[in-house]
Amino acid sequence: MKSLSSSRPVDCFSAFSLAAMLARNTASAALRAQARTQTPALPAGARNMATLREIELRLKSVRNIEKITKAGAQRVLGMRCLSDR
């Protein structure tokens, strides 16, 4: 048996397994890092394209804002009518 350090003897098989495992982890980490930095090829002008769900949520949001604005306007008009009396 060989010894990597003086306190812990290691046989050749486990040292090789450890080296192989570290090499695999390093390679997979490098591939993940490369995948994060690369952007997929998209048609021109398509990078900001919204999904159907995002469009529906935006329309719902706009409708709710319209309701709030309309209610606020009615409240202001109601106060104006009361102040005219």
Biopython code that builds the backbone (N, CA, C, O; Angstrom):
import numpy as np
from Bio.PDB.StructureBuilder import StructureBuilder

atoms = [
    (1, "MET", "N", (0.835, -1.192, 0.000)),
    (1, "MET", "CA", (0.000, 0.000, 0.000)),
    (1, "MET", "C", (0.873, 1.245, 0.000)),
    (1, "MET", "O", (1.924, 1.296, 0.638)),
    (2, "LYS", "N", (0.401, 2.256, -0.742)),
    (2, "LYS", "CA", (1.098, 3.525, -0.777)),
    (2, "LYS", "C", (0.473, 4.465, 0.238)),
    (2, "LYS", "O", (-0.639, 4.237, 0.712)),
    (3, "SER", "N", (1.172, 5.485, 0.554)),
    (3, "SER", "CA", (0.666, 6.433, 1.528)),
    (3, "SER", "C", (0.713, 7.834, 0.926)),
    (3, "SER", "O", (1.773, 8.304, 0.515)),
    (4, "LEU", "N", (-0.465, 8.511, 0.876)),
    (4, "LEU", "CA", (-0.507, 9.886, 0.388)),
    (4, "LEU", "C", (-0.009, 10.843, 1.461)),
    (4, "LEU", "O", (0.623, 11.854, 1.157)),
    (5, "SER", "N", (-0.284, 10.534, 2.657)),
    (5, "SER", "CA", (0.244, 11.315, 3.777)),
    (5, "SER", "C", (0.731, 10.320, 4.813)),
    (5, "SER", "O", (0.401, 9.136, 4.740)),
    (6, "SER", "N", (1.493, 10.775, 5.754)),
    (6, "SER", "CA", (2.086, 9.853, 6.710)),
    (6, "SER", "C", (1.047, 9.244, 7.648)),
    (6, "SER", "O", (1.280, 8.163, 8.187)),
    (7, "SER", "N", (-0.086, 9.900, 7.858)),
    (7, "SER", "CA", (-1.048, 9.400, 8.833)),
    (7, "SER", "C", (-2.077, 8.443, 8.240)),
    (7, "SER", "O", (-2.712, 7.702, 8.990)),
    (8, "ARG", "N", (-2.266, 8.433, 6.902)),
    (8, "ARG", "CA", (-3.341, 7.636, 6.339)),
    (8, "ARG", "C", (-2.864, 6.855, 5.123)),
    (8, "ARG", "O", (-2.600, 7.456, 4.081)),
    (9, "PRO", "N", (-2.746, 5.547, 5.222)),
    (9, "PRO", "CA", (-2.351, 4.755, 4.052)),
    (9, "PRO", "C", (-3.530, 4.605, 3.088)),
    (9, "PRO", "O", (-4.674, 4.458, 3.520)),
    (10, "VAL", "N", (-3.253, 4.640, 1.795)),
    (10, "VAL", "CA", (-4.287, 4.530, 0.764)),
    (10, "VAL", "C", (-3.796, 3.549, -0.278)),
    (10, "VAL", "O", (-2.641, 3.620, -0.698)),
    (11, "ASP", "N", (-4.655, 2.630, -0.706)),
    (11, "ASP", "CA", (-4.233, 1.710, -1.749)),
    (11, "ASP", "C", (-4.355, 2.399, -3.110)),
    (11, "ASP", "O", (-4.974, 3.458, -3.220)),
    (12, "CYS", "N", (-3.768, 1.801, -4.137)),
    (12, "CYS", "CA", (-3.731, 2.405, -5.471)),
    (12, "CYS", "C", (-5.124, 2.594, -6.050)),
    (12, "CYS", "O", (-5.388, 3.589, -6.724)),
    (13, "PHE", "N", (-6.017, 1.646, -5.791)),
    (13, "PHE", "CA", (-7.355, 1.726, -6.365)),
    (13, "PHE", "C", (-8.116, 2.933, -5.848)),
    (13, "PHE", "O", (-8.731, 3.649, -6.638)),
    (14, "SER", "N", (-8.093, 3.181, -4.542)),
    (14, "SER", "CA", (-8.844, 4.302, -3.993)),
    (14, "SER", "C", (-8.219, 5.631, -4.399)),
    (14, "SER", "O", (-8.946, 6.610, -4.574)),
    (15, "ALA", "N", (-6.903, 5.702, -4.554)),
    (15, "ALA", "CA", (-6.254, 6.937, -5.019)),
    (15, "ALA", "C", (-6.673, 7.218, -6.452)),
    (15, "ALA", "O", (-6.948, 8.364, -6.808)),
    (16, "PHE", "N", (-6.723, 6.161, -7.289)),
    (16, "PHE", "CA", (-7.160, 6.336, -8.666)),
    (16, "PHE", "C", (-8.625, 6.759, -8.712)),
    (16, "PHE", "O", (-8.990, 7.632, -9.499)),
    (17, "SER", "N", (-9.460, 6.153, -7.884)),
    (17, "SER", "CA", (-10.882, 6.494, -7.850)),
    (17, "SER", "C", (-11.080, 7.943, -7.438)),
    (17, "SER", "O", (-11.921, 8.648, -7.996)),
    (18, "LEU", "N", (-10.308, 8.378, -6.467)),
    (18, "LEU", "CA", (-10.401, 9.750, -6.010)),
    (18, "LEU", "C", (-9.996, 10.707, -7.121)),
    (18, "LEU", "O", (-10.657, 11.724, -7.334)),
    (19, "ALA", "N", (-8.923, 10.396, -7.829)),
    (19, "ALA", "CA", (-8.458, 11.246, -8.924)),
    (19, "ALA", "C", (-9.487, 11.294, -10.048)),
    (19, "ALA", "O", (-9.734, 12.357, -10.619)),
    (20, "ALA", "N", (-10.089, 10.148, -10.367)),
    (20, "ALA", "CA", (-11.097, 10.099, -11.412)),
    (20, "ALA", "C", (-12.335, 10.895, -11.010)),
    (20, "ALA", "O", (-12.922, 11.600, -11.830)),
    (21, "MET", "N", (-12.725, 10.776, -9.749)),
    (21, "MET", "CA", (-13.901, 11.503, -9.272)),
    (21, "MET", "C", (-13.652, 13.010, -9.329)),
    (21, "MET", "O", (-14.522, 13.770, -9.753)),
    (22, "LEU", "N", (-12.467, 13.436, -8.904)),
    (22, "LEU", "CA", (-12.140, 14.863, -8.953)),
    (22, "LEU", "C", (-12.098, 15.369, -10.391)),
    (22, "LEU", "O", (-12.538, 16.486, -10.663)),
    (23, "ALA", "N", (-11.580, 14.571, -11.304)),
    (23, "ALA", "CA", (-11.523, 14.970, -12.712)),
    (23, "ALA", "C", (-12.933, 15.102, -13.285)),
    (23, "ALA", "O", (-13.218, 16.045, -14.024)),
    (24, "ARG", "N", (-13.817, 14.158, -12.945)),
    (24, "ARG", "CA", (-15.203, 14.234, -13.420)),
    (24, "ARG", "C", (-15.896, 15.475, -12.885)),
    (24, "ARG", "O", (-16.578, 16.179, -13.630)),
    (25, "ASN", "N", (-15.723, 15.751, -11.583)),
    (25, "ASN", "CA", (-16.362, 16.912, -10.979)),
    (25, "ASN", "C", (-15.855, 18.205, -11.593)),
    (25, "ASN", "O", (-16.632, 19.130, -11.828)),
    (26, "THR", "N", (-14.559, 18.272, -11.853)),
    (26, "THR", "CA", (-13.981, 19.468, -12.458)),
    (26, "THR", "C", (-14.501, 19.654, -13.873)),
    (26, "THR", "O", (-14.832, 20.769, -14.275)),
    (27, "ALA", "N", (-14.573, 18.560, -14.631)),
    (27, "ALA", "CA", (-15.049, 18.638, -16.009)),
    (27, "ALA", "C", (-16.518, 19.040, -16.042)),
    (27, "ALA", "O", (-16.907, 19.877, -16.856)),
    (28, "SER", "N", (-17.339, 18.458, -15.172)),
    (28, "SER", "CA", (-18.762, 18.811, -15.188)),
    (28, "SER", "C", (-18.977, 20.244, -14.724)),
    (28, "SER", "O", (-19.876, 20.920, -15.223)),
    (29, "ALA", "N", (-18.176, 20.717, -13.785)),
    (29, "ALA", "CA", (-18.283, 22.109, -13.341)),
    (29, "ALA", "C", (-17.900, 23.049, -14.478)),
    (29, "ALA", "O", (-18.524, 24.095, -14.659)),
    (30, "ALA", "N", (-16.888, 22.686, -15.235)),
    (30, "ALA", "CA", (-16.474, 23.512, -16.370)),
    (30, "ALA", "C", (-17.565, 23.555, -17.431)),
    (30, "ALA", "O", (-17.828, 24.613, -18.003)),
    (31, "LEU", "N", (-18.199, 22.422, -17.699)),
    (31, "LEU", "CA", (-19.287, 22.394, -18.680)),
    (31, "LEU", "C", (-20.474, 23.223, -18.218)),
    (31, "LEU", "O", (-21.093, 23.923, -19.019)),
    (32, "ARG", "N", (-20.798, 23.148, -16.918)),
    (32, "ARG", "CA", (-21.908, 23.956, -16.399)),
    (32, "ARG", "C", (-21.599, 25.444, -16.513)),
    (32, "ARG", "O", (-22.471, 26.232, -16.880)),
    (33, "ALA", "N", (-20.371, 25.831, -16.204)),
    (33, "ALA", "CA", (-19.971, 27.235, -16.306)),
    (33, "ALA", "C", (-20.037, 27.707, -17.752)),
    (33, "ALA", "O", (-20.470, 28.826, -18.024)),
    (34, "GLN", "N", (-19.612, 26.862, -18.671)),
    (34, "GLN", "CA", (-19.656, 27.219, -20.087)),
    (34, "GLN", "C", (-21.093, 27.357, -20.563)),
    (34, "GLN", "O", (-21.394, 28.258, -21.347)),
    (35, "ALA", "N", (-21.984, 26.489, -20.112)),
    (35, "ALA", "CA", (-23.388, 26.551, -20.512)),
    (35, "ALA", "C", (-24.051, 27.812, -19.981)),
    (35, "ALA", "O", (-24.931, 28.374, -20.633)),
    (36, "ARG", "N", (-23.633, 28.264, -18.796)),
    (36, "ARG", "CA", (-24.218, 29.487, -18.232)),
    (36, "ARG", "C", (-23.804, 30.720, -19.014)),
    (36, "ARG", "O", (-24.592, 31.657, -19.146)),
    (37, "THR", "N", (-22.584, 30.741, -19.535)),
    (37, "THR", "CA", (-22.086, 31.929, -20.217)),
    (37, "THR", "C", (-22.564, 32.010, -21.660)),
    (37, "THR", "O", (-22.653, 33.106, -22.214)),
    (38, "GLN", "N", (-22.869, 30.894, -22.269)),
    (38, "GLN", "CA", (-23.307, 30.905, -23.658)),
    (38, "GLN", "C", (-24.807, 31.140, -23.734)),
    (38, "GLN", "O", (-25.576, 30.545, -22.979)),
    (39, "THR", "N", (-25.215, 32.003, -24.641)),
    (39, "THR", "CA", (-26.640, 32.221, -24.869)),
    (39, "THR", "C", (-27.049, 31.425, -26.096)),
    (39, "THR", "O", (-26.283, 31.337, -27.055)),
    (40, "PRO", "N", (-28.235, 30.848, -26.084)),
    (40, "PRO", "CA", (-28.661, 30.066, -27.237)),
    (40, "PRO", "C", (-28.882, 30.970, -28.452)),
    (40, "PRO", "O", (-29.207, 32.150, -28.317)),
    (41, "ALA", "N", (-28.700, 30.398, -29.626)),
    (41, "ALA", "CA", (-28.900, 31.157, -30.855)),
    (41, "ALA", "C", (-30.390, 31.423, -31.042)),
    (41, "ALA", "O", (-31.195, 30.494, -31.113)),
    (42, "LEU", "N", (-30.744, 32.703, -31.121)),
    (42, "LEU", "CA", (-32.139, 33.089, -31.290)),
    (42, "LEU", "C", (-32.276, 33.924, -32.548)),
    (42, "LEU", "O", (-31.317, 34.575, -32.962)),
    (43, "PRO", "N", (-33.440, 33.918, -33.159)),
    (43, "PRO", "CA", (-33.655, 34.782, -34.316)),
    (43, "PRO", "C", (-33.525, 36.249, -33.906)),
    (43, "PRO", "O", (-33.712, 36.593, -32.739)),
    (44, "ALA", "N", (-33.211, 37.090, -34.851)),
    (44, "ALA", "CA", (-33.050, 38.515, -34.567)),
    (44, "ALA", "C", (-34.351, 39.088, -34.019)),
    (44, "ALA", "O", (-35.416, 38.866, -34.595)),
    (45, "GLY", "N", (-34.276, 39.815, -32.920)),
    (45, "GLY", "CA", (-35.448, 40.452, -32.329)),
    (45, "GLY", "C", (-36.273, 39.532, -31.455)),
    (45, "GLY", "O", (-37.292, 39.965, -30.918)),
    (46, "ALA", "N", (-35.877, 38.284, -31.288)),
    (46, "ALA", "CA", (-36.683, 37.328, -30.531)),
    (46, "ALA", "C", (-36.216, 37.182, -29.091)),
    (46, "ALA", "O", (-36.836, 36.444, -28.325)),
    (47, "ARG", "N", (-35.158, 37.851, -28.703)),
    (47, "ARG", "CA", (-34.623, 37.621, -27.373)),
    (47, "ARG", "C", (-35.506, 38.162, -26.263)),
    (47, "ARG", "O", (-35.405, 37.707, -25.123)),
    (48, "ASN", "N", (-36.366, 39.119, -26.567)),
    (48, "ASN", "CA", (-37.248, 39.681, -25.560)),
    (48, "ASN", "C", (-38.698, 39.250, -25.758)),
    (48, "ASN", "O", (-39.612, 39.896, -25.245)),
    (49, "MET", "N", (-38.909, 38.188, -26.482)),
    (49, "MET", "CA", (-40.251, 37.737, -26.770)),
    (49, "MET", "C", (-40.910, 37.161, -25.514)),
    (49, "MET", "O", (-40.324, 36.320, -24.833)),
    (50, "ALA", "N", (-42.124, 37.614, -25.213)),
    (50, "ALA", "CA", (-42.827, 37.154, -24.016)),
    (50, "ALA", "C", (-43.595, 35.874, -24.317)),
    (50, "ALA", "O", (-43.985, 35.618, -25.456)),
    (51, "THR", "N", (-43.802, 35.088, -23.287)),
    (51, "THR", "CA", (-44.612, 33.882, -23.432)),
    (51, "THR", "C", (-46.081, 34.271, -23.331)),
    (51, "THR", "O", (-46.409, 35.385, -22.923)),
    (52, "LEU", "N", (-46.955, 33.355, -23.702)),
    (52, "LEU", "CA", (-48.385, 33.622, -23.637)),
    (52, "LEU", "C", (-48.815, 33.919, -22.208)),
    (52, "LEU", "O", (-49.641, 34.801, -21.976)),
    (53, "ARG", "N", (-48.264, 33.197, -21.263)),
    (53, "ARG", "CA", (-48.606, 33.417, -19.848)),
    (53, "ARG", "C", (-48.191, 34.820, -19.396)),
    (53, "ARG", "O", (-48.945, 35.487, -18.687)),
    (54, "GLU", "N", (-47.022, 35.263, -19.793)),
    (54, "GLU", "CA", (-46.571, 36.600, -19.429)),
    (54, "GLU", "C", (-47.471, 37.676, -20.030)),
    (54, "GLU", "O", (-47.762, 38.681, -19.381)),
    (55, "ILE", "N", (-47.906, 37.467, -21.257)),
    (55, "ILE", "CA", (-48.812, 38.431, -21.897)),
    (55, "ILE", "C", (-50.150, 38.470, -21.170)),
    (55, "ILE", "O", (-50.698, 39.546, -20.932)),
    (56, "GLU", "N", (-50.677, 37.295, -20.814)),
    (56, "GLU", "CA", (-51.953, 37.254, -20.087)),
    (56, "GLU", "C", (-51.840, 37.952, -18.738)),
    (56, "GLU", "O", (-52.745, 38.687, -18.345)),
    (57, "LEU", "N", (-50.741, 37.731, -18.027)),
    (57, "LEU", "CA", (-50.544, 38.401, -16.737)),
    (57, "LEU", "C", (-50.433, 39.911, -16.904)),
    (57, "LEU", "O", (-50.950, 40.667, -16.082)),
    (58, "ARG", "N", (-49.762, 40.352, -17.960)),
    (58, "ARG", "CA", (-49.636, 41.790, -18.209)),
    (58, "ARG", "C", (-50.998, 42.409, -18.515)),
    (58, "ARG", "O", (-51.310, 43.495, -18.025)),
    (59, "LEU", "N", (-51.820, 41.717, -19.330)),
    (59, "LEU", "CA", (-53.161, 42.226, -19.632)),
    (59, "LEU", "C", (-54.022, 42.294, -18.371)),
    (59, "LEU", "O", (-54.760, 43.258, -18.169)),
    (60, "LYS", "N", (-53.925, 41.280, -17.536)),
    (60, "LYS", "CA", (-54.670, 41.272, -16.276)),
    (60, "LYS", "C", (-54.236, 42.447, -15.401)),
    (60, "LYS", "O", (-55.067, 43.112, -14.782)),
    (61, "SER", "N", (-52.952, 42.689, -15.358)),
    (61, "SER", "CA", (-52.420, 43.796, -14.572)),
    (61, "SER", "C", (-52.935, 45.134, -15.093)),
    (61, "SER", "O", (-53.319, 46.001, -14.307)),
    (62, "VAL", "N", (-52.944, 45.303, -16.402)),
    (62, "VAL", "CA", (-53.433, 46.552, -16.999)),
    (62, "VAL", "C", (-54.915, 46.746, -16.698)),
    (62, "VAL", "O", (-55.349, 47.858, -16.398)),
    (63, "ARG", "N", (-55.688, 45.672, -16.778)),
    (63, "ARG", "CA", (-57.124, 45.777, -16.454)),
    (63, "ARG", "C", (-57.329, 46.197, -15.001)),
    (63, "ARG", "O", (-58.183, 47.033, -14.708)),
    (64, "ASN", "N", (-56.549, 45.620, -14.095)),
    (64, "ASN", "CA", (-56.671, 45.993, -12.683)),
    (64, "ASN", "C", (-56.276, 47.449, -12.457)),
    (64, "ASN", "O", (-56.908, 48.140, -11.658)),
    (65, "ILE", "N", (-55.256, 47.917, -13.137)),
    (65, "ILE", "CA", (-54.854, 49.318, -13.015)),
    (65, "ILE", "C", (-55.960, 50.228, -13.542)),
    (65, "ILE", "O", (-56.235, 51.275, -12.957)),
    (66, "GLU", "N", (-56.596, 49.832, -14.644)),
    (66, "GLU", "CA", (-57.722, 50.617, -15.178)),
    (66, "GLU", "C", (-58.845, 50.709, -14.155)),
    (66, "GLU", "O", (-59.433, 51.774, -13.972)),
    (67, "LYS", "N", (-59.145, 49.598, -13.488)),
    (67, "LYS", "CA", (-60.202, 49.599, -12.472)),
    (67, "LYS", "C", (-59.857, 50.547, -11.331)),
    (67, "LYS", "O", (-60.701, 51.320, -10.877)),
    (68, "ILE", "N", (-58.614, 50.480, -10.875)),
    (68, "ILE", "CA", (-58.187, 51.341, -9.767)),
    (68, "ILE", "C", (-58.265, 52.804, -10.179)),
    (68, "ILE", "O", (-58.729, 53.640, -9.404)),
    (69, "THR", "N", (-57.820, 53.119, -11.384)),
    (69, "THR", "CA", (-57.849, 54.498, -11.870)),
    (69, "THR", "C", (-59.281, 54.998, -11.995)),
    (69, "THR", "O", (-59.586, 56.130, -11.618)),
    (70, "LYS", "N", (-60.157, 54.150, -12.529)),
    (70, "LYS", "CA", (-61.565, 54.536, -12.686)),
    (70, "LYS", "C", (-62.207, 54.774, -11.322)),
    (70, "LYS", "O", (-62.941, 55.747, -11.151)),
    (71, "ALA", "N", (-61.942, 53.905, -10.356)),
    (71, "ALA", "CA", (-62.513, 54.063, -9.018)),
    (71, "ALA", "C", (-61.987, 55.342, -8.367)),
    (71, "ALA", "O", (-62.743, 56.051, -7.702)),
    (72, "GLY", "N", (-60.707, 55.643, -8.550)),
    (72, "GLY", "CA", (-60.131, 56.862, -7.993)),
    (72, "GLY", "C", (-60.740, 58.101, -8.626)),
    (72, "GLY", "O", (-61.009, 59.084, -7.936)),
    (73, "ALA", "N", (-60.958, 58.060, -9.932)),
    (73, "ALA", "CA", (-61.556, 59.199, -10.627)),
    (73, "ALA", "C", (-62.990, 59.421, -10.150)),
    (73, "ALA", "O", (-63.408, 60.559, -9.942)),
    (74, "GLN", "N", (-63.741, 58.333, -9.975)),
    (74, "GLN", "CA", (-65.120, 58.470, -9.486)),
    (74, "GLN", "C", (-65.129, 59.046, -8.073)),
    (74, "GLN", "O", (-66.004, 59.841, -7.730)),
    (75, "ARG", "N", (-64.177, 58.654, -7.269)),
    (75, "ARG", "CA", (-64.105, 59.157, -5.893)),
    (75, "ARG", "C", (-63.801, 60.659, -5.887)),
    (75, "ARG", "O", (-64.388, 61.421, -5.118)),
    (76, "VAL", "N", (-62.873, 61.066, -6.757)),
    (76, "VAL", "CA", (-62.532, 62.487, -6.847)),
    (76, "VAL", "C", (-63.737, 63.280, -7.336)),
    (76, "VAL", "O", (-64.023, 64.359, -6.817)),
    (77, "LEU", "N", (-64.446, 62.749, -8.335)),
    (77, "LEU", "CA", (-65.634, 63.438, -8.850)),
    (77, "LEU", "C", (-66.715, 63.511, -7.774)),
    (77, "LEU", "O", (-67.407, 64.521, -7.652)),
    (78, "GLY", "N", (-66.856, 62.439, -6.997)),
    (78, "GLY", "CA", (-67.831, 62.440, -5.913)),
    (78, "GLY", "C", (-67.510, 63.486, -4.863)),
    (78, "GLY", "O", (-68.415, 64.156, -4.365)),
    (79, "MET", "N", (-66.259, 63.639, -4.523)),
    (79, "MET", "CA", (-65.837, 64.652, -3.546)),
    (79, "MET", "C", (-66.052, 66.037, -4.096)),
    (79, "MET", "O", (-66.428, 66.948, -3.359)),
    (80, "ARG", "N", (-65.816, 66.214, -5.400)),
    (80, "ARG", "CA", (-65.995, 67.522, -6.022)),
    (80, "ARG", "C", (-67.473, 67.902, -5.968)),
    (80, "ARG", "O", (-67.812, 69.056, -5.708)),
    (81, "CYS", "N", (-68.359, 66.918, -6.217)),
    (81, "CYS", "CA", (-69.796, 67.208, -6.178)),
    (81, "CYS", "C", (-70.233, 67.577, -4.766)),
    (81, "CYS", "O", (-71.067, 68.465, -4.586)),
    (82, "LEU", "N", (-69.676, 66.902, -3.763)),
    (82, "LEU", "CA", (-70.031, 67.211, -2.386)),
    (82, "LEU", "C", (-69.515, 68.573, -1.974)),
    (82, "LEU", "O", (-70.173, 69.270, -1.202)),
    (83, "SER", "N", (-68.354, 68.969, -2.468)),
    (83, "SER", "CA", (-67.784, 70.269, -2.090)),
    (83, "SER", "C", (-68.521, 71.414, -2.777)),
    (83, "SER", "O", (-68.474, 72.544, -2.292)),
    (84, "ASP", "N", (-69.204, 71.152, -3.897)),
    (84, "ASP", "CA", (-69.959, 72.200, -4.606)),
    (84, "ASP", "C", (-71.249, 72.544, -3.878)),
    (84, "ASP", "O", (-71.807, 73.613, -4.123)),
    (85, "ARG", "N", (-71.733, 71.714, -3.021)),
    (85, "ARG", "CA", (-73.033, 71.952, -2.363)),
    (85, "ARG", "C", (-72.958, 73.059, -1.394)),
    (85, "ARG", "O", (-73.957, 73.390, -0.756)),
]
sb = StructureBuilder()
sb.init_structure("model")
sb.init_model(0)
sb.init_chain("A")
sb.init_seg("    ")
for serial, (resi, resn, name, xyz) in enumerate(atoms, 1):
    if name == "N":
        sb.init_residue(resn, " ", resi, " ")
    sb.init_atom(name, np.array(xyz, "f"), 0.0, 1.0, " ", f" {name:<3s}", serial, name[0])
structure = sb.get_structure()
